[in-house]
Structure formats: C-alpha cells, structure tokens
Amino acid sequence: MTRRRVPSSSRRGRTARPASTGSPRGRRTLHQEEAASAIEQYEAESRKHRRIHTSLQSLIMIGSASTTTIAALDTGKNQT
C-alpha cells in the first residue's frame, strides 16, 4: 500500500475537520478549550477578590486616618 502525498497548495483554504476525542489532535483541542474556560473562570474570580481586597484596604486606611486624627485632636484635654 502506497500513500499518495497531497501537495500543500491543495490543502489551503480548507477548514479543519473536527477531530475525534480519541485522537491526539482531538485531545489537544479539548484540553485547549478546557484550559481557556478555566482561565476565564479564574480571571472572573480574581476580579471579584481584587474588588473585595481593595474595598477592605480602603476601609482600613480610612479608619487608620480617622483614629490618628481623633487621637491628635484629643491630646492635652484630660491631663492632670
């Protein structure tokens, strides 16, 4: 049995056939799709956690500045 080699010019313009999941090409495609969806999920979770972290950090800074201001204004009134 001899294989006939197909010239590369005749392959141009063809769309890729969907590979079966049993073939290495199919497994690679499936893995790439799963990886892409996992990355999208992690990015969405990251944005959520970043927003929460930024809000809490802002709250801590405002509380710290308020406490410092109140402590500075309160000195010297109740000294004996």
Kinemage of the C-alpha trace (Angstrom):
@kinemage 1
@onewidth
@group {chain A} dominant
@subgroup {mainchain}
@vectorlist {calphas} color= white
{ca met a 1} P 0.000 0.000 0.000
{ca thr a 2} L 1.488 3.308 -1.041
{ca arg a 3} L 0.353 6.642 0.226
{ca arg a 4} L -0.131 9.445 -2.161
{ca arg a 5} L 1.280 12.696 -0.871
{ca val a 6} L -1.100 15.641 -1.137
{ca pro a 7} L 0.614 18.881 -2.138
{ca ser a 8} L 0.330 21.609 0.483
{ca ser a 9} L -1.192 24.024 -2.029
{ca ser a 10} L -4.257 21.809 -2.395
{ca arg a 11} L -4.791 21.850 1.394
{ca arg a 12} L -5.025 25.599 1.592
{ca gly a 13} L -8.428 27.111 2.136
{ca arg a 14} L -9.846 24.017 3.794
{ca thr a 15} L -11.373 24.294 7.183
{ca ala a 16} L -10.111 21.931 9.804
{ca arg a 17} L -12.273 18.924 10.376
{ca pro a 18} L -13.316 18.378 13.966
{ca ala a 19} L -11.023 15.783 15.445
{ca ser a 20} L -12.383 12.927 17.451
{ca thr a 21} L -11.622 12.984 21.144
{ca gly a 22} L -9.685 9.737 20.841
{ca ser a 23} L -7.016 11.188 18.599
{ca pro a 24} L -4.104 13.228 19.966
{ca arg a 25} L -5.307 16.232 17.972
{ca gly a 26} L -8.779 15.900 19.446
{ca arg a 27} L -7.441 15.603 22.977
{ca arg a 28} L -5.268 18.674 22.414
{ca thr a 29} L -8.249 20.661 21.144
{ca leu a 30} L -10.370 19.534 24.081
{ca his a 31} L -7.587 20.444 26.514
{ca gln a 32} L -7.206 23.910 24.958
{ca glu a 33} L -10.940 24.562 25.255
{ca glu a 34} L -11.000 23.404 28.875
{ca ala a 35} L -7.925 25.476 29.694
{ca ala a 36} L -9.462 28.571 28.113
{ca ser a 37} L -12.665 28.207 30.138
{ca ala a 38} L -10.682 27.619 33.356
{ca ile a 39} L -8.618 30.750 32.697
{ca glu a 40} L -11.778 32.806 32.132
{ca gln a 41} L -13.231 31.483 35.388
{ca tyr a 42} L -10.043 32.311 37.333
{ca glu a 43} L -9.946 35.812 35.841
{ca ala a 44} L -13.544 36.448 36.917
{ca glu a 45} L -12.815 35.199 40.432
{ca ser a 46} L -9.658 37.302 40.528
{ca arg a 47} L -11.592 40.466 39.678
{ca lys a 48} L -14.072 39.687 42.463
{ca his a 49} L -11.345 39.077 45.054
{ca arg a 50} L -9.397 42.159 43.915
{ca arg a 51} L -12.502 44.333 44.341
{ca ile a 52} L -13.105 42.959 47.855
{ca his a 53} L -9.441 43.404 48.823
{ca thr a 54} L -9.363 46.984 47.548
{ca ser a 55} L -12.550 47.847 49.455
{ca leu a 56} L -11.249 46.375 52.703
{ca gln a 57} L -7.885 48.072 52.273
{ca ser a 58} L -9.626 51.430 51.725
{ca leu a 59} L -11.738 50.881 54.836
{ca ile a 60} L -8.616 50.148 56.898
{ca met a 61} L -6.818 53.261 55.608
{ca ile a 62} L -9.825 55.498 56.308
{ca gly a 63} L -10.175 54.009 59.789
{ca ser a 64} L -6.483 54.481 60.479
{ca ala a 65} L -6.524 58.107 59.306
{ca ser a 66} L -9.651 58.793 61.387
{ca thr a 67} L -8.162 57.226 64.502
{ca thr a 68} L -4.939 59.190 64.084
{ca thr a 69} L -6.847 62.456 63.604
{ca ile a 70} L -9.066 61.847 66.642
{ca ala a 71} L -6.069 60.913 68.775
{ca ala a 72} L -4.187 64.042 67.703
{ca leu a 73} L -7.129 66.341 68.494
{ca asp a 74} L -7.805 64.707 71.857
{ca thr a 75} L -4.366 65.244 73.429
{ca gly a 76} L -3.924 67.566 76.352
{ca lys a 77} L -7.536 67.946 77.481
{ca asn a 78} L -7.604 65.474 80.359
{ca gln a 79} L -4.084 65.893 81.732
{ca thr a 80} L -3.756 66.300 85.460
